[in-house]
Amino acid sequence: MKLPNIDFMMNMTKEFLDGKIDGVSYSLDFEYYLEKRYKKMQKEDDYYCYLIYEDLYQDGVARFNELSDQDFKKLIRKHYNNIKKIAKEGFY
């Protein structure tokens, strides 16, 4: 199954973790694209979308101003890896 909008958000996160996008750009772009693509992401896979919103956004990106750059990247990596693990194992 193709998940172009979910893949876009996860690929953007991977680029941040790989150092291709700085933290400020990532935090701003993530919020913008999440809002823009959210309904499409829900149609692609509601649970995957939920994890991205709850973990990567609510407990990650939304905390950008509260954390040091190092702690922010560590938190995003933790959520990214957890979501990828769940997706690989299957959601149900």
Helices and strands as residue ranges (DSSP letters): H 4-17, H 23-44, H 46-51, I 52-58, G 61-66, H 69-89
